[in-house]
Amino acid sequence: MIKEKHAAGERLNEGNITQALQSSASLQVTKNVRPRVIDYDQTTRVLNVVDRSFIIWLSMQDRVELAQELGIT
């Protein structure tokens, strides 16, 4: 799914993506994000939102506008 949206497409290095996802927990600790918002399950290769209040906040947002703000449209 990331390759479909990323500008590099099929040239995107899967190892770099995996490494970034695996580092998400430690980055949240380093940046003092509490509670943790996301968690990557290496076994199932699934990124999960684990903070319920974030899920509620996200449900109230304009996702198109958020994507534009992040530059991922």
KEPA-177653 format. One record per atom (N, C-alpha, C): residue in one letter; x, y, z; residue number from 1. Coordinates in Angstrom, 1 decimal, decimal comma, always signed. Example, Ala and Ser with C-alpha at 12.3 -4.5 7.8 and 13.67 -1.06 7.14 Angstrom:
REM KEPA-177653
SITE rest      X      Y      Z  nr
SITE    a  +13,2   -5,7   +7,8   1
SITE    a  +12,3   -4,5   +7,8   1
SITE    a  +13,2   -3,3   +7,8   1
SITE    s  +12,8   -2,2   +7,1   2
SITE    s  +13,7   -1,1   +7,1   2
SITE    s  +12,9   +0,0   +7,9   2
//
This chain:
REM KEPA-177653
SITE rest      X      Y      Z  nr
SITE    m   +0,8   -1,2   +0,0   1
SITE    m   +0,0   +0,0   +0,0   1
SITE    m   +0,9   +1,3   +0,0   1
SITE    i   +2,0   +1,2   +0,7   2
SITE    i   +2,9   +2,4   +0,8   2
SITE    i   +3,5   +2,6   -0,6   2
SITE    k   +3,9   +1,6   -1,3   3
SITE    k   +4,5   +1,7   -2,6   3
SITE    k   +3,5   +2,4   -3,6   3
SITE    e   +2,2   +2,1   -3,4   4
SITE    e   +1,2   +2,6   -4,3   4
SITE    e   +1,1   +4,2   -4,2   4
SITE    k   +1,3   +4,7   -3,0   5
SITE    k   +1,2   +6,1   -2,7   5
SITE    k   +2,5   +6,9   -2,8   5
SITE    h   +3,6   +6,2   -2,6   6
SITE    h   +4,9   +6,8   -2,5   6
SITE    h   +5,4   +7,2   -3,9   6
SITE    a   +6,0   +8,4   -4,0   7
SITE    a   +6,5   +8,9   -5,3   7
SITE    a   +7,5   +7,9   -5,9   7
SITE    a   +8,3   +7,2   -5,2   8
SITE    a   +9,3   +6,2   -5,7   8
SITE    a   +8,6   +5,0   -6,2   8
SITE    g   +7,4   +4,7   -5,8   9
SITE    g   +6,6   +3,5   -6,3   9
SITE    g   +7,4   +2,2   -6,0   9
SITE    e   +7,5   +1,4   -7,1  10
SITE    e   +8,1   +0,1   -7,0  10
SITE    e   +9,6   +0,2   -6,7  10
SITE    r  +10,2   +1,3   -6,9  11
SITE    r  +11,7   +1,5   -6,6  11
SITE    r  +11,9   +1,7   -5,1  11
SITE    l  +10,9   +1,8   -4,3  12
SITE    l  +11,0   +2,1   -2,9  12
SITE    l  +11,6   +0,8   -2,2  12
SITE    n  +12,6   +1,0   -1,4  13
SITE    n  +13,3   -0,1   -0,7  13
SITE    n  +12,4   -0,6   +0,5  13
SITE    e  +11,9   -1,8   +0,4  14
SITE    e  +11,1   -2,3   +1,5  14
SITE    e  +11,8   -2,4   +2,8  14
SITE    g  +13,1   -2,7   +2,7  15
SITE    g  +13,9   -2,8   +4,0  15
SITE    g  +13,9   -1,5   +4,7  15
SITE    n  +14,0   -0,4   +4,0  16
SITE    n  +13,9   +1,0   +4,7  16
SITE    n  +12,6   +1,2   +5,3  16
SITE    i  +11,5   +0,8   +4,7  17
SITE    i  +10,2   +0,9   +5,2  17
SITE    i  +10,0   +0,1   +6,5  17
SITE    t  +10,5   -1,2   +6,4  18
SITE    t  +10,4   -2,1   +7,6  18
SITE    t  +11,2   -1,5   +8,8  18
SITE    q  +12,4   -1,0   +8,5  19
SITE    q  +13,2   -0,5   +9,5  19
SITE    q  +12,6   +0,7  +10,2  19
SITE    a  +12,0   +1,6   +9,4  20
SITE    a  +11,3   +2,8   +9,9  20
SITE    a  +10,1   +2,4  +10,8  20
SITE    l   +9,3   +1,4  +10,3  21
SITE    l   +8,2   +0,9  +11,1  21
SITE    l   +8,6   +0,3  +12,4  21
SITE    q   +9,7   -0,5  +12,4  22
SITE    q  +10,2   -1,2  +13,6  22
SITE    q  +10,7   -0,1  +14,6  22
SITE    s  +11,1   +1,0  +14,1  23
SITE    s  +11,7   +2,0  +15,0  23
SITE    s  +10,6   +2,9  +15,5  23
SITE    s   +9,4   +2,8  +15,1  24
SITE    s   +8,3   +3,7  +15,6  24
SITE    s   +8,1   +3,7  +17,1  24
SITE    a   +8,2   +2,6  +17,7  25
SITE    a   +8,0   +2,6  +19,2  25
SITE    a   +9,1   +3,3  +19,9  25
SITE    s  +10,4   +3,1  +19,5  26
SITE    s  +11,5   +3,8  +20,2  26
SITE    s  +11,5   +5,3  +19,9  26
SITE    l  +11,0   +5,6  +18,7  27
SITE    l  +11,0   +7,1  +18,3  27
SITE    l   +9,9   +7,8  +19,2  27
SITE    q   +8,8   +7,1  +19,5  28
SITE    q   +7,8   +7,7  +20,3  28
SITE    q   +8,3   +7,9  +21,7  28
SITE    v   +9,1   +6,9  +22,2  29
SITE    v   +9,7   +7,1  +23,5  29
SITE    v  +10,7   +8,2  +23,5  29
SITE    t  +11,5   +8,3  +22,5  30
SITE    t  +12,5   +9,4  +22,4  30
SITE    t  +11,8  +10,8  +22,4  30
SITE    k  +10,7  +10,8  +21,7  31
SITE    k  +10,0  +12,1  +21,5  31
SITE    k   +9,0  +12,4  +22,6  31
SITE    n   +9,0  +11,4  +23,6  32
SITE    n   +8,1  +11,6  +24,8  32
SITE    n   +6,6  +11,6  +24,4  32
SITE    v   +6,3  +10,8  +23,4  33
SITE    v   +4,9  +10,6  +23,0  33
SITE    v   +4,2   +9,7  +24,0  33
SITE    r   +3,2  +10,2  +24,8  34
SITE    r   +2,5   +9,4  +25,7  34
SITE    r   +1,0   +9,7  +25,7  34
SITE    p   +0,2   +8,7  +25,6  35
SITE    p   +0,5   +7,3  +25,4  35
SITE    p   +1,0   +7,1  +23,9  35
SITE    r   +1,6   +5,9  +23,7  36
SITE    r   +2,1   +5,6  +22,4  36
SITE    r   +0,8   +5,6  +21,4  36
SITE    v   +1,0   +6,2  +20,3  37
SITE    v   -0,1   +6,3  +19,3  37
SITE    v   -0,1   +5,1  +18,4  37
SITE    i   +1,1   +4,7  +17,9  38
SITE    i   +1,1   +3,6  +16,9  38
SITE    i   +2,0   +2,5  +17,4  38
SITE    d   +1,8   +1,3  +16,9  39
SITE    d   +2,7   +0,1  +17,2  39
SITE    d   +2,7   -0,7  +15,9  39
SITE    y   +3,9   -1,2  +15,6  40
SITE    y   +4,1   -2,0  +14,4  40
SITE    y   +4,3   -3,5  +14,9  40
SITE    d   +3,5   -4,4  +14,4  41
SITE    d   +3,6   -5,8  +14,6  41
SITE    d   +4,4   -6,4  +13,5  41
SITE    q   +5,7   -6,8  +13,9  42
SITE    q   +6,6   -7,4  +12,9  42
SITE    q   +6,1   -8,7  +12,4  42
SITE    t   +5,4   -9,5  +13,2  43
SITE    t   +5,0  -10,8  +12,8  43
SITE    t   +3,9  -10,7  +11,7  43
SITE    t   +2,9   -9,9  +11,9  44
SITE    t   +1,8   -9,7  +10,9  44
SITE    t   +2,1   -8,6   +9,9  44
SITE    r   +3,1   -7,8  +10,1  45
SITE    r   +3,4   -6,7   +9,2  45
SITE    r   +2,3   -5,7   +9,2  45
SITE    v   +1,7   -5,4  +10,3  46
SITE    v   +0,6   -4,5  +10,4  46
SITE    v   +0,9   -3,3  +11,4  46
SITE    l   +0,6   -2,1  +10,9  47
SITE    l   +0,8   -0,9  +11,8  47
SITE    l   -0,6   -0,7  +12,4  47
SITE    n   -0,6   -0,6  +13,8  48
SITE    n   -1,8   -0,4  +14,5  48
SITE    n   -1,8   +0,9  +15,2  48
SITE    v   -3,0   +1,6  +15,3  49
SITE    v   -3,2   +2,7  +16,1  49
SITE    v   -3,6   +2,1  +17,5  49
SITE    v   -2,9   +2,4  +18,5  50
SITE    v   -3,1   +1,8  +19,8  50
SITE    v   -3,7   +2,8  +20,9  50
SITE    d   -3,8   +4,1  +20,5  51
SITE    d   -4,3   +5,1  +21,4  51
SITE    d   -5,7   +5,4  +21,1  51
SITE    r   -6,7   +5,0  +21,9  52
SITE    r   -8,1   +5,2  +21,6  52
SITE    r   -8,5   +6,7  +21,4  52
SITE    s   -7,9   +7,6  +22,3  53
SITE    s   -8,2   +9,0  +22,1  53
SITE    s   -7,8   +9,5  +20,8  53
SITE    f   -6,6   +9,0  +20,3  54
SITE    f   -6,2   +9,4  +18,9  54
SITE    f   -7,2   +9,0  +17,9  54
SITE    i   -7,7   +7,7  +18,0  55
SITE    i   -8,6   +7,2  +17,0  55
SITE    i   -9,9   +8,1  +17,0  55
SITE    i  -10,3   +8,5  +18,2  56
SITE    i  -11,5   +9,4  +18,3  56
SITE    i  -11,2  +10,7  +17,7  56
SITE    w  -10,0  +11,3  +18,0  57
SITE    w   -9,7  +12,6  +17,4  57
SITE    w   -9,6  +12,4  +15,9  57
SITE    l   -9,0  +11,4  +15,4  58
SITE    l   -8,9  +11,2  +13,9  58
SITE    l  -10,2  +11,1  +13,3  58
SITE    s  -11,2  +10,4  +13,9  59
SITE    s  -12,5  +10,2  +13,3  59
SITE    s  -13,2  +11,6  +13,1  59
SITE    m  -12,8  +12,6  +13,8  60
SITE    m  -13,4  +13,9  +13,7  60
SITE    m  -12,7  +14,9  +12,8  60
SITE    q  -11,6  +14,4  +12,1  61
SITE    q  -10,8  +15,2  +11,3  61
SITE    q  -11,1  +15,0   +9,8  61
SITE    d  -10,8  +16,1   +9,0  62
SITE    d  -10,9  +16,0   +7,6  62
SITE    d   -9,7  +15,3   +7,1  62
SITE    r   -9,8  +14,0   +6,7  63
SITE    r   -8,6  +13,2   +6,4  63
SITE    r   -7,9  +13,7   +5,1  63
SITE    v   -8,7  +14,3   +4,2  64
SITE    v   -8,1  +14,8   +3,0  64
SITE    v   -7,2  +16,0   +3,3  64
SITE    e   -7,7  +16,9   +4,2  65
SITE    e   -6,9  +18,0   +4,7  65
SITE    e   -5,7  +17,6   +5,4  65
SITE    l   -5,8  +16,6   +6,3  66
SITE    l   -4,6  +16,1   +7,0  66
SITE    l   -3,6  +15,5   +6,1  66
SITE    a   -4,0  +14,8   +5,1  67
SITE    a   -3,1  +14,2   +4,1  67
SITE    a   -2,4  +15,3   +3,3  67
SITE    q   -3,1  +16,4   +3,0  68
SITE    q   -2,5  +17,5   +2,3  68
SITE    q   -1,5  +18,2   +3,2  68
SITE    e   -1,8  +18,4   +4,5  69
SITE    e   -0,9  +19,0   +5,5  69
SITE    e   +0,4  +18,2   +5,6  69
SITE    l   +0,3  +16,8   +5,5  70
SITE    l   +1,4  +16,0   +5,6  70
SITE    l   +2,2  +15,8   +4,3  70
SITE    g   +1,6  +16,2   +3,2  71
SITE    g   +2,2  +16,1   +1,9  71
SITE    g   +2,1  +14,7   +1,4  71
SITE    i   +1,1  +13,9   +1,7  72
SITE    i   +1,0  +12,6   +1,3  72
SITE    i   -0,2  +12,3   +0,4  72
SITE    t   -0,7  +13,4   -0,3  73
SITE    t   -1,8  +13,2   -1,2  73
SITE    t   -1,3  +12,9   -2,6  73
//
